[in-house]
Amino acid sequence: MKLCPHAHLNHGKAEGLPLLTTKVVVLRFFMVSMTLKDIPVPVHQALKLRAKEHGRSLNKEALACLESILLPRKVDTDQLLTEIRRHREGLPGKLSDQLLEEARTSGRP
């Protein structure tokens, strides 16, 4: 076991303590800036409203919208269907094709 060679820097307090080594990994993400021009007023208003609803700045909301379209997350359909079926089992009543057909053909009030 290595001992700390810099005990003299801590007024002898580190003397005899094991030397701890750490590995530092530096990840570098380069961010770029972009300016949007000629944004239609309805688009700007919708983005502004959406940002307010989500408690984000206009910039963060625009990024969230771009990421959701350009970098969609993959969905495990088997897992999703399992979760839906489990949820439906806990609901009261059961739907059948016959009940759905009756609801569709009977009209709505």
C-alpha positions in Angstrom: 0.0 0.0 0.0 1.3 3.4 -1.0 1.4 6.1 1.6 0.7 9.8 0.9 3.9 11.5 -0.1 2.6 14.9 0.6 2.1 14.6 4.4 4.2 17.7 4.9 1.6 19.8 3.1 -1.0 18.9 5.7 1.3 19.6 8.7 1.8 15.8 9.1 -1.9 15.0 9.3 -1.8 12.7 6.3 1.3 10.9 7.4 0.8 7.1 7.3 -2.6 7.4 5.5 -3.1 5.3 2.4 -2.8 7.1 -0.9 -6.1 7.3 -2.6 -6.1 7.4 -6.3 -9.0 8.5 -8.4 -9.5 8.3 -12.1 -11.0 11.4 -13.7 -12.9 11.1 -16.9 -13.5 14.3 -18.7 -16.4 14.3 -21.2 -16.6 17.2 -23.6 -19.8 18.2 -25.1 -19.6 21.1 -27.5 -22.7 23.2 -27.6 -23.6 25.3 -30.6 -25.8 28.3 -30.9 -28.4 28.9 -33.6 -30.5 31.9 -34.5 -34.0 31.4 -35.9 -35.3 34.1 -38.2 -38.8 34.8 -39.6 -40.7 32.7 -37.0 -44.4 33.0 -37.8 -46.3 34.8 -35.0 -48.6 31.8 -34.4 -45.6 29.5 -34.0 -43.9 31.9 -31.6 -47.1 32.3 -29.5 -47.7 28.6 -29.3 -44.1 28.0 -28.2 -44.4 30.8 -25.7 -47.6 29.3 -24.3 -46.1 25.8 -24.2 -43.0 27.1 -22.4 -45.2 28.7 -19.8 -47.2 25.5 -19.3 -44.0 23.5 -18.8 -42.3 26.1 -16.6 -39.4 26.6 -19.0 -37.8 29.4 -20.8 -38.6 29.9 -24.5 -35.1 28.6 -25.4 -35.4 25.5 -23.3 -38.9 24.8 -24.7 -37.6 25.1 -28.2 -34.8 22.7 -27.5 -37.2 20.2 -25.8 -39.5 20.4 -29.0 -36.5 19.8 -31.3 -35.2 17.0 -29.2 -38.6 15.2 -29.0 -38.8 15.3 -32.8 -35.2 14.7 -33.8 -34.1 12.4 -31.1 -37.1 10.4 -30.1 -36.6 7.8 -27.4 -37.2 4.2 -28.4 -40.2 2.5 -26.8 -40.2 -1.1 -25.8 -43.6 -2.1 -27.2 -43.7 -5.5 -25.4 -43.1 -3.8 -22.0 -45.6 -1.1 -22.8 -48.3 -3.6 -23.7 -47.6 -5.5 -20.6 -48.0 -2.4 -18.5 -51.3 -1.5 -20.3 -52.7 -4.9 -19.8 -51.8 -4.9 -16.1 -53.5 -1.5 -15.7 -56.6 -2.6 -17.6 -57.0 -5.7 -15.4 -57.3 -3.4 -12.4 -60.1 -1.4 -13.9 -63.7 -2.1 -13.0 -65.8 -3.8 -15.8 -64.7 -5.5 -18.9 -64.9 -4.3 -22.5 -65.8 -6.7 -25.2 -66.1 -6.4 -28.9 -69.9 -6.6 -28.5 -70.0 -3.7 -26.0 -67.7 -1.6 -28.2 -69.9 -2.2 -31.2 -73.1 -1.4 -29.3 -71.5 1.9 -28.1 -70.4 2.7 -31.6 -73.8 2.0 -33.2 -76.1 3.4 -30.5 -75.0 7.0 -31.0 -74.2 9.5 -28.3 -76.5 11.8 -26.3 
